Amino acid sequence: MGSIKENYLKVIERIEKAAFRAKRDPKDVKLVAVSKTVEPLRIKEAIDAGVKILGENYVQEAQKKIEEIGKDVSWHFIGHLQTNKAKYAVKLFEMIHSLDSLPLAFELNRRAEKEGKIIKVMIEVNLSGEETKFGTEEEKVLELAQKIFELKNLELIGLMTMPPYFEEPERSRPYFIRLRELKERIVREGIPINELSMGMSNDFEVAIEEGATYVRIGTAIFGPRKEE
């Protein structure tokens, strides 16, 4: 691994090449630098290198970092969000990628209304059926999307997924295709969502080829995490 700046520039180059392969504009793909367990000093290095969006998995950890680093960058929540943390999430984050239930949607909407905010959200979909993964079941997504669409303080903008980990990125492709097709189905039902949050350090190029608009990349920028 090189420096954070070198890693970031390499990732940007790979995003651009994948977008060109898919005949897409690279500007339509947004990089979320996953900064969970990364200390603020190294996050600041990434910001200096050009990172504009940071993705955090834990509300408490993110709160400390946001207090230290500030909101000159956009903070996104990408982990599993418990309903009792919704009030903090609404205050801290510009976007939540991982809305996975109606009770959570109601609570986020209620808290956002209190704050006088509209929060952008995506529905997390569990396409793999793995019990270790969070997310709504595929067959329940449309109904959940219809109900979220009616909530005044949530703006439903897309879908998120996390396939099983594969050594060969190509094996992730069917999951990315399914999420894209699910998005298209929801749009046909009259809910105008545009975003797909899919693809991580090991498979983001395949995700871009299949329509990802947000890729969530930690290891390829910051190196292996402490927990790995």
PyMOL commands that set and color helices and strands:
alter all, ss='L'
color gray80, all
select helices_A, chain A and resi 4-21+26-28+40-49+59-69+83-92+102-115+138-149+169-188+204-209+219-222
alter helices_A, ss='H'
color red, helices_A
select strands_A, chain A and resi 30-34+53-56+74-77+95-99+119-126+136-137+154-161+195-197+214-217
alter strands_A, ss='S'
color yellow, strands_A
deselect
rebuild
show_as cartoon
